[in-house]
């Protein structure tokens, strides 16, 4: 119960801090550091990589019958997205970890297994019960969805490169074995006869 109250109090505090920091950021027109690893005195955030999947509707161009086209679209919308074959060694490692977690099977991402969170403000707790308030927001300077992490007296702002037009979806999963969960941010968007679902993995820890 004490841990619950601690989380609630922390969330209220960060709401005030975030509003102040956001106002200062906009006045200074400060840009996010374009780095894979962002470190401050108290916090370290590392972008590990991403798992890219896609649900395609490209086959519709070969169907002339309207009823068959409707059926094709309905079937595709119910289908799981498949893993993009273009991936790096790091992405391949993440795919293996997603398979371990039961999220990927036979090159399909099992959407029903991915338990999404959608709140703009959340408090993440690591294995040692260190609390990291996180605020997701639309940054007016970049036009992208950012998330800001607070810990002790420090904070870090991360640009996800995702458009705010999409729904906010994310989860905390133990992608890198060790007990501490990582932030998995879903960047989904439509492009060229299909939907892409990019699962971006961020490691969060204190120094």
Sine and cosine of phi, psi and omega as CSV:
sin_phi,cos_phi,sin_psi,cos_psi,sin_omega,cos_omega
0.00,0.00,-0.66,0.75,0.03,-1.00
-0.87,0.49,-0.63,0.77,0.00,-1.00
-0.89,0.45,-0.62,0.79,0.02,-1.00
-0.90,0.44,-0.72,0.69,0.01,-1.00
-0.89,0.45,-0.58,0.81,0.01,-1.00
-0.90,0.44,-0.67,0.74,0.03,-1.00
-0.90,0.44,-0.70,0.71,-0.02,-1.00
-0.89,0.46,-0.71,0.70,0.00,-1.00
-0.90,0.44,-0.64,0.77,0.01,-1.00
-0.90,0.44,-0.66,0.75,-0.01,-1.00
-0.89,0.45,-0.65,0.76,0.01,-1.00
-0.92,0.40,-0.64,0.77,0.01,-1.00
-0.90,0.43,-0.69,0.72,-0.05,-1.00
-0.92,0.38,-0.48,0.88,0.04,-1.00
-0.88,0.48,-0.66,0.75,0.03,-1.00
-0.94,0.35,-0.71,0.70,-0.02,-1.00
-0.88,0.47,-0.64,0.77,-0.03,-1.00
-0.90,0.44,-0.68,0.74,-0.03,-1.00
-0.88,0.47,-0.60,0.80,0.03,-1.00
-0.94,0.34,-0.72,0.70,-0.02,-1.00
-0.90,0.43,-0.63,0.78,-0.01,-1.00
-0.90,0.45,-0.64,0.76,0.00,-1.00
-0.90,0.43,-0.67,0.74,0.02,-1.00
-0.91,0.42,-0.64,0.76,-0.03,-1.00
-0.90,0.44,-0.67,0.74,-0.03,-1.00
-0.93,0.36,-0.56,0.83,0.02,-1.00
-0.92,0.38,-0.61,0.79,-0.04,-1.00
-1.00,0.05,-0.18,0.98,-0.06,-1.00
0.80,0.60,0.73,0.69,-0.07,-1.00
-0.99,0.16,0.74,-0.67,-0.02,-1.00
-0.99,-0.15,0.49,-0.87,0.03,-1.00
-0.94,0.34,0.63,-0.78,0.02,-1.00
-0.91,0.40,0.85,-0.52,-0.04,-1.00
-0.99,0.16,0.95,0.31,-0.05,-1.00
-0.75,-0.66,0.47,-0.88,0.05,-1.00
-0.96,0.30,-0.47,0.88,0.02,-1.00
-0.84,-0.54,0.84,-0.54,0.04,-1.00
-0.91,-0.41,0.85,-0.52,-0.09,-1.00
-0.81,-0.59,0.71,-0.70,0.21,-0.98
-0.80,-0.59,-0.05,-1.00,-0.10,-0.99
-0.81,0.58,-0.67,0.74,-0.14,-0.99
-0.96,-0.27,-0.35,0.94,-0.13,-0.99
-0.78,-0.62,0.54,-0.84,0.14,-0.99
-0.72,-0.69,0.81,-0.59,0.04,-1.00
-0.85,-0.52,0.83,-0.56,-0.02,-1.00
-0.86,-0.50,0.80,-0.60,0.13,-0.99
-0.99,0.13,0.94,-0.34,-0.08,-1.00
-0.98,0.22,-0.68,0.73,-0.05,-1.00
0.35,-0.94,-0.24,-0.97,-0.02,-1.00
-0.56,-0.83,0.45,-0.89,0.12,-0.99
-0.95,-0.32,0.90,-0.44,-0.06,-1.00
-0.98,-0.20,0.79,-0.62,0.03,-1.00
-0.75,-0.66,0.28,-0.96,-0.09,-1.00
-0.50,-0.86,0.63,-0.78,0.16,-0.99
-0.92,-0.39,0.92,-0.39,-0.11,-0.99
-0.98,-0.20,0.51,-0.86,0.09,-1.00
-0.86,-0.51,0.33,0.94,-0.10,-1.00
-0.88,0.47,-0.47,0.88,-0.04,-1.00
-0.91,0.41,-0.25,0.97,-0.05,-1.00
-0.91,0.41,-0.41,0.91,-0.03,-1.00
-0.93,0.36,-0.25,0.97,0.00,-1.00
-0.98,-0.21,0.12,0.99,-0.02,-1.00
-0.92,-0.38,0.82,-0.57,-0.03,-1.00
-0.99,-0.10,-0.56,0.83,-0.06,-1.00
-0.96,0.29,0.77,-0.64,-0.06,-1.00
-0.88,0.47,-0.67,0.74,-0.01,-1.00
-0.91,0.42,-0.65,0.76,0.02,-1.00
-0.92,0.39,-0.58,0.82,0.05,-1.00
-0.91,0.43,-0.69,0.73,0.02,-1.00
-0.89,0.46,-0.66,0.75,0.01,-1.00
-0.91,0.42,-0.66,0.75,0.01,-1.00
-0.87,0.49,-0.73,0.69,0.00,-1.00
-0.89,0.46,-0.70,0.71,0.00,-1.00
-0.88,0.47,-0.67,0.74,0.00,-1.00
-0.91,0.41,-0.67,0.75,-0.01,-1.00
-0.92,0.40,-0.62,0.79,0.00,-1.00
-0.90,0.43,-0.47,0.88,0.02,-1.00
-1.00,0.07,-0.25,0.97,-0.10,-1.00
-0.98,0.20,0.37,-0.93,0.09,-1.00
-0.99,0.16,0.59,-0.80,0.09,-1.00
-0.92,0.39,0.49,-0.87,-0.01,-1.00
-0.97,-0.23,0.45,-0.89,-0.04,-1.00
-0.93,0.36,0.74,-0.68,0.05,-1.00
-0.92,0.40,0.75,-0.66,-0.06,-1.00
-0.96,0.28,-0.23,0.97,-0.01,-1.00
-1.00,-0.06,0.99,-0.15,0.00,-1.00
-0.58,-0.82,0.43,-0.90,0.00,-1.00
-1.00,0.06,0.06,-1.00,0.02,-1.00
-0.88,0.47,-0.63,0.78,0.03,-1.00
-0.91,0.42,-0.69,0.72,0.03,-1.00
-0.89,0.46,-0.60,0.80,0.03,-1.00
-0.89,0.46,-0.64,0.77,0.05,-1.00
-0.88,0.47,-0.66,0.75,0.01,-1.00
-0.92,0.39,-0.60,0.80,0.05,-1.00
-0.87,0.49,-0.67,0.74,0.03,-1.00
-0.88,0.47,-0.63,0.77,0.01,-1.00
-0.94,0.35,-0.60,0.80,0.07,-1.00
-0.90,0.44,-0.59,0.81,0.07,-1.00
-0.90,0.43,-0.67,0.74,0.03,-1.00
-0.87,0.49,-0.60,0.80,-0.01,-1.00
-0.99,0.16,-0.05,1.00,0.01,-1.00
0.99,0.16,0.28,0.96,-0.01,-1.00
-1.00,0.00,-0.40,0.92,0.01,-1.00
-0.81,-0.58,0.72,-0.70,0.07,-1.00
-0.55,-0.83,0.78,-0.63,0.00,-1.00
0.79,0.61,0.71,0.71,0.04,-1.00
0.91,0.41,0.25,0.97,0.08,-1.00
-0.93,-0.37,0.68,-0.73,0.10,-0.99
-1.00,0.05,0.86,-0.51,-0.08,-1.00
-1.00,0.09,1.00,-0.06,-0.10,-0.99
-0.83,0.56,-0.61,0.79,-0.05,-1.00
-0.90,0.44,-0.36,0.93,-0.03,-1.00
-0.99,0.10,-0.28,0.96,-0.06,-1.00
-1.00,0.01,0.97,-0.22,-0.06,-1.00
-1.00,0.10,0.98,-0.21,-0.12,-0.99
-0.98,0.20,0.51,-0.86,0.25,-0.97
-0.91,-0.41,0.52,-0.85,-0.12,-0.99
-0.74,-0.67,0.01,1.00,-0.05,-1.00
-0.97,0.25,0.59,-0.81,0.00,-1.00
-0.95,0.33,-0.48,0.88,0.03,-1.00
-0.86,-0.50,0.73,-0.68,-0.02,-1.00
-0.52,-0.85,0.45,-0.89,0.07,-1.00
-0.91,-0.41,0.89,-0.45,-0.01,-1.00
-1.00,-0.06,0.72,-0.69,0.04,-1.00
-0.89,-0.46,0.78,-0.62,0.02,-1.00
-0.99,0.10,-0.12,-0.99,-0.07,-1.00
-0.88,0.48,-0.51,0.86,0.00,-1.00
-1.00,0.00,0.16,0.99,-0.02,-1.00
0.90,0.43,0.44,0.90,0.19,-0.98
-0.95,0.30,0.69,-0.73,-0.08,-1.00
-0.98,-0.19,0.72,-0.69,0.02,-1.00
-0.80,-0.60,0.99,-0.10,0.09,-1.00
-0.90,0.43,0.69,-0.73,-0.01,-1.00
-0.78,-0.62,0.71,-0.70,0.03,-1.00
-0.83,-0.56,0.85,-0.52,0.09,-1.00
-1.00,-0.07,0.69,-0.72,-0.03,-1.00
-0.39,-0.92,0.28,-0.96,0.05,-1.00
-1.00,-0.02,0.89,-0.46,-0.04,-1.00
-1.00,0.08,0.85,-0.53,-0.07,-1.00
-0.95,0.30,-0.33,0.95,-0.01,-1.00
-0.98,0.18,-0.68,0.73,-0.04,-1.00
-0.99,-0.11,-0.38,0.93,-0.08,-1.00
0.98,0.22,0.21,0.98,-0.03,-1.00
-0.92,-0.40,0.20,-0.98,0.13,-0.99
-0.99,0.14,0.82,-0.58,0.05,-1.00
-0.92,-0.40,0.28,-0.96,0.26,-0.97
-0.72,-0.69,0.62,-0.78,-0.02,-1.00
-0.89,-0.45,0.77,-0.64,-0.04,-1.00
-0.93,-0.36,0.72,-0.69,0.01,-1.00
-0.91,-0.41,0.67,-0.74,0.11,-0.99
-0.43,-0.90,0.79,-0.61,-0.05,-1.00
0.82,0.58,-0.83,-0.56,-0.02,-1.00
-0.99,-0.15,0.06,1.00,-0.06,-1.00
-0.95,-0.31,0.29,-0.96,0.11,-0.99
-0.50,-0.87,0.46,-0.89,0.03,-1.00
-0.74,-0.67,0.70,-0.71,0.02,-1.00
-0.95,-0.31,0.80,-0.60,-0.06,-1.00
-0.87,-0.49,0.77,-0.63,0.07,-1.00
-1.00,-0.02,0.90,-0.44,-0.02,-1.00
-0.98,0.17,-0.21,0.98,-0.07,-1.00
0.93,0.36,0.15,0.99,-0.01,-1.00
-1.00,-0.01,0.53,-0.85,0.02,-1.00
-0.98,0.21,0.65,-0.76,0.04,-1.00
-0.95,0.32,-0.04,1.00,0.04,-1.00
-0.95,0.32,-0.38,0.92,-0.02,-1.00
-0.99,0.10,0.25,-0.97,0.09,-1.00
-0.95,0.31,0.50,-0.87,0.06,-1.00
-0.99,0.11,0.89,-0.46,-0.01,-1.00
-0.67,-0.74,0.73,-0.68,0.03,-1.00
-0.34,-0.94,0.17,-0.98,0.05,-1.00
-0.43,-0.90,0.33,-0.95,0.10,-1.00
-0.92,-0.38,0.89,-0.45,-0.09,-1.00
-0.71,-0.70,0.52,-0.85,0.04,-1.00
-0.99,0.13,0.95,0.30,-0.05,-1.00
-0.95,0.31,-0.70,0.71,0.05,-1.00
-1.00,-0.10,0.94,-0.33,-0.10,-1.00
-0.79,0.62,0.69,-0.72,-0.01,-1.00
0.39,-0.92,-0.18,0.98,0.06,-1.00
0.96,-0.27,-0.46,0.89,0.06,-1.00
-1.00,0.00,0.73,-0.69,0.00,-1.00
-0.99,0.12,0.46,-0.89,0.07,-1.00
-0.96,-0.28,0.40,-0.92,0.09,-1.00
-0.99,0.11,0.84,-0.55,0.07,-1.00
-0.94,-0.35,0.94,-0.33,-0.05,-1.00
-0.98,-0.19,0.78,-0.63,-0.02,-1.00
-1.00,-0.07,0.88,-0.48,0.10,-0.99
-0.95,-0.30,0.97,-0.23,-0.03,-1.00
-0.90,-0.44,0.65,-0.76,-0.08,-1.00
-0.33,-0.94,0.38,-0.93,0.00,-1.00
-1.00,-0.08,0.69,-0.72,0.07,-1.00
-0.37,-0.93,0.78,-0.62,0.12,-0.99
0.73,0.68,0.94,0.33,0.09,-1.00
0.89,0.46,0.56,0.83,0.04,-1.00
-0.04,-1.00,0.18,-0.98,0.03,-1.00
-0.94,-0.34,0.75,-0.66,0.10,-1.00
-0.99,-0.14,0.64,-0.77,0.06,-1.00
-0.81,-0.59,0.98,-0.20,-0.03,-1.00
-0.97,-0.22,0.87,-0.49,-0.03,-1.00
-0.99,-0.17,0.97,-0.25,-0.07,-1.00
-1.00,-0.05,0.77,-0.64,-0.11,-0.99
-0.95,-0.30,0.82,-0.57,0.02,-1.00
-0.86,-0.51,0.74,-0.67,0.09,-1.00
-1.00,-0.10,0.76,-0.65,-0.02,-1.00
-0.87,-0.50,0.79,-0.62,0.05,-1.00
-0.42,-0.91,0.34,-0.94,0.03,-1.00
-0.99,-0.13,0.43,-0.90,-0.01,-1.00
-0.98,-0.18,0.00,0.00,0.00,0.00
